[in-house]
Amino acid sequence: MSLRGQRFELDLGAEEFTPKPLSAHAAEVASDFSDFSLVGEIKERTPAAAPTAPKPRDSNTGFPAHKKRSTISAFKQQRGSQNVQSNRPGRLQNPPSDRAIAHHISKKYGYSIDAKERQEINEENKQRIAEMSPEDIEEARAELMSSLNPALIDRLLKRANIDEKCEEQNHCTLHTMDSESPPTSKSLEPETPNQPQPPDPPSQSDHHLVPPIHFPQPPIDPATFTPLDPSSPSFLEDLKTHYFPSTPHDPSSMAWLTDPSAEENQESPYNPDRDNYQISQLRFSFTGALIPPTESLNIPVDQGLHHHGLAPASAGYTVPELAILARSTMPSQRCVAYQILGRMMYRLGRGQFGVKGGELYEGLWGVVEKERVVEMMMAEANRSAGHASAKAYAVETLWLWRKGCGGERGLLKEAGTRAK
């Protein structure tokens, strides 16, 4: 019995503590599990003779010959049985209905079974009425009136009147065709030649269906051609009269091409001579920079900043005009509006148009919030489908808006107050 803390000695030179090589250990493990192994030892045997390669069949085309089947395929057997059943005389899988037979007879021989039955019933009814006395007719009529619905009786009487009118028209047509016989003698000639009947006058509805007709004009003779003077005050009118004399146009849409008169400059909301301006009338360039009134009139037309607005002679875009373009159905116009608005809001948020709390700063943000500019950008950016470029520019505009003011301004709450 060993006690706790008792000393003992180990013989490290014994066989149990002697390390063995891995090969010997693996052999011992294999011998232990030899009785439980399912796969025996694999041995390779040397063949008695080398195997012979298969010989392909001779073919003139270079491809293997077609293998003929010794038995008939199941598909061919099934198809043959269907043909045999369909060719059996005197047996029909689906006999035709009475309606199909009646349609076939009426189409092939021009004989309608329904019309024949209706005619027989009509003749039988007429014969029965002819045999009745007036008292019997009145008694039968009173019985029908009392037993049937008045609305149904009215409908049947109207239908009877329509049928009688159709029969009278058909009878008159047949009588007219029978009375008119073609001339039998070749010597007979019509007394009056066949005169074409005048066409019916076009109705008012036909004028809406007819497209506008364009008559080509002869080319201008180079010898008599007089070049137009672009510096002439009436250049646009001469251009219209010379090249497009019959084309309708709106003169107001081309007003921005002409130089404004003194009266127009005086009435312009962006006139440099004014003492004060509305913040909603301030104009911005493509980069979002503010255009002063003195520079707006001096910018040339080829810069692309002139458009059809309240002040055609002034270059630049106001925030309300950009909001209108942002609602346009043309994707290119929306892209231009998104770019300018994003750059303008970035400059405004960075303090380039005045410090926070200033008159210009608060006024411009008030116009942006009134026109719902940021809401339109969010709606465009959240669209699942649509113009890809417009969506990308809307996302860029929202990013510039967040970078400029951090989202503090530009959105209105439901009560109409600005977002803090």
C-alpha positions as CSV (number, residue, x, y, z in Angstrom):
1,M,0.0,0.0,0.0
2,S,1.4,3.3,-1.1
3,L,1.2,6.3,1.1
4,R,0.9,9.9,0.2
5,G,4.4,11.4,-0.2
6,Q,6.1,8.0,-0.4
7,R,9.1,7.8,-2.7
8,F,9.4,5.3,-5.6
9,E,12.0,4.5,-8.3
10,L,11.5,3.9,-12.1
11,D,13.8,1.9,-14.3
12,L,14.2,4.1,-17.4
13,G,16.3,1.4,-19.1
14,A,13.4,-1.1,-19.2
15,E,11.7,-2.1,-22.4
16,E,8.6,-0.1,-21.8
17,F,10.6,3.2,-21.6
18,T,12.8,2.5,-24.6
19,P,11.8,4.7,-27.7
20,K,11.1,2.7,-30.9
21,P,11.3,3.8,-34.6
22,L,8.1,4.8,-36.4
23,S,8.3,1.8,-38.8
24,A,8.2,-0.7,-36.0
25,H,5.4,1.1,-34.3
26,A,3.4,1.1,-37.5
27,A,4.0,-2.6,-38.0
28,E,2.7,-3.3,-34.5
29,V,-0.5,-1.2,-35.1
30,A,-1.1,-3.0,-38.4
31,S,-0.7,-6.4,-36.8
32,D,-3.1,-5.4,-34.1
33,F,-5.8,-4.3,-36.7
34,S,-5.1,-7.0,-39.3
35,D,-8.0,-9.1,-38.1
36,F,-10.5,-6.2,-38.5
37,S,-9.4,-4.8,-41.9
38,L,-11.8,-5.2,-44.8
39,V,-9.4,-4.6,-47.6
40,G,-6.5,-6.9,-48.0
41,E,-3.1,-6.3,-49.5
42,I,-3.0,-5.1,-53.1
43,K,-0.7,-7.0,-55.3
44,E,0.1,-6.3,-59.0
45,R,0.3,-9.3,-61.4
46,T,2.2,-9.4,-64.6
47,P,0.0,-10.1,-67.6
48,A,0.7,-13.2,-69.6
49,A,0.2,-11.4,-73.0
50,A,-0.1,-7.8,-74.1
51,P,-3.7,-6.7,-74.8
52,T,-4.7,-6.1,-78.4
53,A,-6.1,-2.8,-79.5
54,P,-9.7,-2.8,-81.0
55,K,-9.9,-2.7,-84.7
56,P,-12.3,0.0,-86.1
57,R,-14.7,-0.9,-88.9
58,D,-13.8,0.3,-92.4
59,S,-15.8,3.4,-93.5
60,N,-15.6,5.5,-96.6
61,T,-16.7,8.7,-94.9
62,G,-14.3,8.6,-92.0
63,F,-17.1,8.2,-89.5
64,P,-18.3,4.9,-87.9
65,A,-21.0,3.1,-89.7
66,H,-24.6,3.4,-88.6
67,K,-25.7,0.7,-86.2
68,K,-28.9,-0.9,-87.3
69,R,-31.4,-1.8,-84.7
70,S,-32.6,-5.4,-84.5
71,T,-35.9,-4.3,-82.8
72,I,-38.4,-1.6,-83.4
73,S,-38.3,1.3,-81.0
74,A,-41.1,2.0,-78.5
75,F,-41.8,5.4,-80.1
76,K,-42.3,3.9,-83.5
77,Q,-44.5,1.2,-82.2
78,Q,-46.7,3.7,-80.4
79,R,-47.0,5.9,-83.4
80,G,-47.9,3.0,-85.6
81,S,-50.7,1.9,-83.3
82,Q,-52.1,5.5,-83.3
83,N,-52.1,5.5,-87.1
84,V,-53.9,2.1,-87.2
85,Q,-56.6,3.3,-84.8
86,S,-57.2,6.6,-86.8
87,N,-57.5,4.7,-90.1
88,R,-60.1,2.3,-88.9
89,P,-63.3,2.9,-90.8
90,G,-66.6,3.4,-89.1
91,R,-65.2,4.6,-85.7
92,L,-65.0,8.2,-84.6
93,Q,-63.4,9.1,-81.3
94,N,-65.3,12.4,-80.9
95,P,-68.6,12.5,-82.9
96,P,-69.4,16.1,-84.2
97,S,-72.1,18.0,-82.4
98,D,-75.3,19.1,-83.9
99,R,-74.1,22.7,-84.0
100,A,-71.0,21.7,-85.9
101,I,-73.1,19.7,-88.4
102,A,-75.4,22.7,-88.9
103,H,-72.5,25.1,-89.4
104,H,-70.9,22.7,-92.0
105,I,-74.2,22.3,-93.9
106,S,-74.9,26.1,-94.0
107,K,-71.3,26.9,-95.1
108,K,-71.1,24.2,-97.8
109,Y,-74.7,24.3,-99.2
110,G,-75.9,27.7,-98.2
111,Y,-78.8,26.1,-96.2
112,S,-79.4,27.2,-92.6
113,I,-81.3,24.7,-90.5
114,D,-82.1,27.4,-87.9
115,A,-83.6,29.7,-90.5
116,K,-85.6,26.8,-91.9
117,E,-87.0,25.9,-88.4
118,R,-87.9,29.5,-87.7
119,Q,-89.7,29.7,-91.0
120,E,-91.7,26.6,-90.3
121,I,-92.6,27.8,-86.8
122,N,-93.6,31.1,-88.2
123,E,-95.9,29.6,-90.8
124,E,-97.4,27.3,-88.3
125,N,-98.2,30.2,-86.0
126,K,-99.7,32.2,-88.8
127,Q,-101.9,29.3,-89.8
128,R,-103.0,28.8,-86.2
129,I,-103.9,32.5,-85.9
130,A,-105.8,32.4,-89.2
131,E,-108.0,29.6,-87.9
132,M,-108.8,31.5,-84.7
133,S,-111.7,33.9,-84.3
134,P,-111.2,37.5,-83.2
135,E,-112.7,36.7,-79.8
136,D,-110.1,33.8,-79.3
137,I,-107.3,36.2,-80.4
138,E,-108.3,38.8,-77.9
139,E,-108.7,36.2,-75.1
140,A,-105.2,34.8,-75.8
141,R,-103.7,38.3,-75.9
142,A,-105.2,39.2,-72.6
143,E,-104.0,36.0,-71.1
144,L,-100.4,36.7,-72.3
145,M,-100.6,40.3,-71.0
146,S,-101.6,39.2,-67.6
147,S,-99.1,36.4,-67.2
148,L,-95.9,37.9,-68.7
149,N,-93.8,40.8,-67.5
150,P,-94.7,44.1,-69.2
151,A,-91.0,44.9,-69.8
152,L,-90.6,41.5,-71.5
153,I,-93.7,42.1,-73.6
154,D,-92.4,45.5,-74.7
155,R,-89.0,44.0,-75.7
156,L,-90.7,41.2,-77.7
157,L,-92.9,43.7,-79.5
158,K,-89.9,45.9,-80.4
159,R,-88.0,42.8,-81.7
160,A,-91.0,41.8,-83.8
161,N,-91.2,45.3,-85.4
162,I,-87.5,45.1,-86.2
163,D,-87.8,41.7,-87.8
164,E,-90.8,42.9,-89.9
165,K,-88.8,45.9,-91.1
166,C,-85.8,43.7,-92.1
167,E,-88.1,41.3,-94.0
168,E,-89.8,44.2,-95.8
169,Q,-86.4,45.7,-96.8
170,N,-85.2,42.3,-98.0
171,H,-88.4,41.7,-100.0
172,C,-88.1,45.2,-101.6
173,T,-84.4,44.5,-102.5
174,L,-85.2,41.2,-104.1
175,H,-88.2,42.7,-106.0
176,T,-86.0,45.5,-107.3
177,M,-83.3,43.1,-108.4
178,D,-85.8,40.9,-110.2
179,S,-87.5,43.9,-112.0
180,E,-84.1,45.2,-113.3
181,S,-83.0,43.0,-116.2
182,P,-79.8,43.6,-118.2
183,P,-80.2,44.6,-121.9
184,T,-80.1,41.6,-124.3
185,S,-79.3,43.5,-127.5
186,K,-75.8,44.7,-128.1
187,S,-77.1,47.6,-130.2
188,L,-78.7,49.2,-127.2
189,E,-76.5,51.9,-125.7
190,P,-77.2,54.0,-122.6
191,E,-78.7,57.4,-123.4
192,T,-76.6,59.2,-120.9
193,P,-73.0,58.3,-120.1
194,N,-72.1,57.3,-116.6
195,Q,-71.2,60.4,-114.7
196,P,-69.1,60.1,-111.6
197,Q,-70.9,61.2,-108.5
198,P,-69.3,64.1,-106.6
199,P,-67.5,63.0,-103.4
200,D,-69.1,63.8,-100.1
201,P,-67.9,66.9,-98.4
202,P,-65.4,66.1,-95.6
203,S,-66.9,66.4,-92.2
204,Q,-65.4,68.4,-89.3
205,S,-64.1,65.2,-87.7
206,D,-62.1,64.3,-90.9
207,H,-60.1,67.5,-90.6
208,H,-58.6,66.3,-87.3
209,L,-57.6,62.9,-88.8
210,V,-55.8,64.4,-91.8
211,P,-52.1,65.3,-91.1
212,P,-50.7,68.6,-92.1
213,I,-49.6,68.7,-95.8
214,H,-46.2,70.1,-96.6
215,F,-45.6,71.4,-100.2
216,P,-41.9,71.5,-101.1
217,Q,-40.6,74.8,-102.3
218,P,-38.2,75.2,-105.2
219,P,-34.6,75.7,-104.4
220,I,-33.2,79.3,-104.2
221,D,-31.4,80.5,-107.3
222,P,-27.8,81.2,-106.4
223,A,-27.7,84.1,-108.8
224,T,-30.6,86.0,-107.1
225,F,-29.6,85.0,-103.6
226,T,-28.8,87.9,-101.2
227,P,-26.8,86.9,-98.1
228,L,-28.3,88.0,-94.9
229,D,-26.6,90.4,-92.5
230,P,-26.3,89.0,-89.0
231,S,-25.8,92.5,-87.6
232,S,-29.1,93.7,-89.0
233,P,-31.7,94.5,-86.3
234,S,-34.3,92.5,-88.4
235,F,-32.0,89.5,-88.9
236,L,-34.3,87.0,-87.2
237,E,-37.3,88.2,-89.2
238,D,-35.4,88.1,-92.4
239,L,-34.1,84.6,-91.6
240,K,-37.7,83.4,-91.0
241,T,-39.1,85.1,-94.1
242,H,-36.2,83.9,-96.3
243,Y,-35.9,80.3,-95.3
244,F,-39.1,79.4,-93.4
245,P,-41.8,81.5,-94.8
246,S,-44.7,79.1,-94.0
247,T,-43.5,77.6,-90.7
248,P,-45.4,78.7,-87.7
249,H,-43.3,79.9,-84.7
250,D,-43.6,81.7,-81.4
251,P,-41.6,84.9,-81.4
252,S,-41.4,85.0,-77.6
253,S,-39.3,81.7,-77.6
254,M,-36.6,83.5,-79.6
255,A,-36.6,86.7,-77.6
256,W,-33.4,85.8,-75.8
257,L,-31.5,85.9,-79.1
258,T,-32.2,89.5,-79.7
259,D,-30.6,92.4,-77.8
260,P,-33.0,93.8,-75.2
261,S,-34.4,97.3,-75.7
262,A,-34.1,100.1,-73.2
263,E,-37.6,99.5,-72.0
264,E,-37.0,95.8,-71.5
265,N,-33.9,96.5,-69.6
266,Q,-35.8,98.9,-67.4
267,E,-38.5,96.4,-66.7
268,S,-36.2,93.4,-66.2
269,P,-36.1,92.1,-62.6
270,Y,-32.3,91.8,-62.8
271,N,-31.7,95.3,-64.1
272,P,-28.4,96.7,-62.8
273,D,-29.9,100.1,-62.3
274,R,-32.3,98.8,-59.6
275,D,-31.6,99.7,-56.0
276,N,-32.8,96.4,-54.5
277,Y,-33.4,92.8,-55.7
278,Q,-35.5,90.0,-54.6
279,I,-33.5,87.0,-53.4
280,S,-35.5,84.7,-55.6
281,Q,-34.3,86.6,-58.6
282,L,-30.6,86.1,-58.0
283,R,-28.9,84.2,-60.8
284,F,-26.2,81.5,-60.7
285,S,-23.7,80.1,-63.2
286,F,-23.1,76.4,-64.0
287,T,-20.5,76.3,-61.2
288,G,-23.0,77.5,-58.6
289,A,-21.3,81.0,-58.4
290,L,-23.5,84.1,-58.0
291,I,-23.6,86.3,-61.1
292,P,-23.9,90.0,-60.4
293,P,-26.5,92.0,-62.3
294,T,-23.8,94.1,-64.1
295,E,-22.1,90.9,-65.4
296,S,-25.3,89.2,-66.3
297,L,-26.0,91.5,-69.2
298,N,-22.4,91.3,-70.6
299,I,-22.1,87.5,-70.8
300,P,-22.3,86.4,-74.4
301,V,-25.0,84.1,-75.6
302,D,-22.6,81.3,-76.6
303,Q,-21.9,80.6,-72.9
304,G,-25.2,78.8,-72.7
305,L,-26.6,80.7,-69.7
306,H,-29.4,82.4,-71.6
307,H,-32.8,80.7,-71.7
308,H,-36.5,81.4,-71.8
309,G,-37.4,82.9,-68.5
310,L,-38.6,86.2,-66.9
311,A,-35.4,87.9,-68.0
312,P,-34.3,86.4,-71.3
313,A,-31.5,89.0,-71.7
314,S,-30.0,88.2,-68.3
315,A,-27.6,85.2,-68.1
316,G,-27.8,82.6,-65.4
317,Y,-30.5,80.6,-63.6
318,T,-32.6,81.5,-60.5
319,V,-33.5,79.0,-57.9
320,P,-37.2,78.9,-58.9
321,E,-36.1,78.3,-62.6
322,L,-33.8,75.5,-61.5
323,A,-36.7,74.0,-59.5
324,I,-38.9,74.0,-62.6
325,L,-36.1,72.3,-64.6
326,A,-35.7,69.7,-61.8
327,R,-39.3,68.7,-62.4
328,S,-38.9,68.4,-66.1
329,T,-39.7,65.2,-68.0
330,M,-36.4,65.6,-70.0
331,P,-33.6,63.9,-68.1
332,S,-31.0,66.3,-69.6
333,Q,-32.7,69.3,-68.1
334,R,-33.0,67.6,-64.7
335,C,-29.3,66.8,-64.8
336,V,-28.3,70.4,-65.4
337,A,-30.6,71.6,-62.6
338,Y,-29.2,69.1,-60.2
339,Q,-25.6,70.0,-60.9
340,I,-26.2,73.8,-60.4
341,L,-28.3,73.4,-57.3
342,G,-25.8,71.0,-55.7
343,R,-22.9,73.4,-56.3
344,M,-24.9,76.4,-55.2
345,M,-26.0,74.8,-51.9
346,Y,-22.4,73.7,-51.2
347,R,-21.1,77.2,-51.6
348,L,-24.0,78.5,-49.6
349,G,-23.3,76.1,-46.7
350,R,-19.6,76.9,-46.8
351,G,-20.4,80.6,-46.2
352,Q,-19.4,82.0,-49.6
353,F,-22.6,84.0,-49.9
354,G,-22.5,85.4,-46.4
355,V,-22.1,84.2,-42.8
356,K,-24.7,82.0,-41.1
357,G,-27.6,84.1,-39.9
358,G,-27.0,86.8,-42.5
359,E,-29.7,88.2,-44.7
360,L,-28.4,86.6,-47.9
361,Y,-27.7,83.3,-46.2
362,E,-31.1,83.0,-44.6
363,G,-32.9,84.3,-47.7
364,L,-31.4,81.8,-50.1
365,W,-32.0,78.9,-47.8
366,G,-35.6,80.1,-47.5
367,V,-36.0,80.0,-51.3
368,V,-34.5,76.5,-51.4
369,E,-36.9,75.3,-48.8
370,K,-39.9,76.9,-50.4
371,E,-39.2,75.3,-53.8
372,R,-38.7,71.8,-52.1
373,V,-35.4,71.3,-53.9
374,V,-33.9,68.8,-51.5
375,E,-37.1,66.7,-51.4
376,M,-36.9,66.4,-55.2
377,M,-33.3,65.2,-55.1
378,M,-34.2,62.6,-52.5
379,A,-37.1,61.4,-54.6
380,E,-34.9,61.1,-57.7
381,A,-32.1,59.3,-55.8
382,N,-34.6,56.8,-54.3
383,R,-36.1,55.8,-57.6
384,S,-35.7,52.1,-58.4
385,A,-35.8,52.7,-62.1
386,G,-35.4,55.7,-64.4
387,H,-32.6,57.7,-65.9
388,A,-29.2,56.5,-64.5
389,S,-27.4,59.8,-65.0
390,A,-30.2,61.9,-63.4
391,K,-30.1,59.5,-60.4
392,A,-26.3,59.8,-60.1
393,Y,-26.4,63.6,-60.3
394,A,-29.2,63.7,-57.6
395,V,-27.0,61.6,-55.3
396,E,-24.1,63.9,-56.0
397,T,-26.3,66.9,-55.2
398,L,-27.3,65.4,-51.9
399,W,-23.7,64.7,-51.0
400,L,-22.7,68.3,-51.7
401,W,-25.7,69.5,-49.7
402,R,-24.5,67.4,-46.7
403,K,-20.9,68.5,-47.1
404,G,-21.9,72.2,-47.3
405,C,-24.4,72.7,-44.4
406,G,-24.4,69.2,-42.8
407,G,-28.1,68.8,-43.4
408,E,-29.1,71.6,-41.0
409,R,-31.0,73.6,-43.7
410,G,-32.9,72.8,-46.8
411,L,-35.7,70.7,-45.4
412,L,-39.0,71.8,-44.0
413,K,-41.0,70.0,-41.3
414,E,-44.6,69.2,-41.7
415,A,-45.6,72.4,-39.8
416,G,-43.7,74.5,-42.4
417,T,-40.8,75.4,-40.2
418,R,-37.2,74.9,-41.3
419,A,-35.2,71.9,-40.0
420,K,-32.8,72.8,-37.2
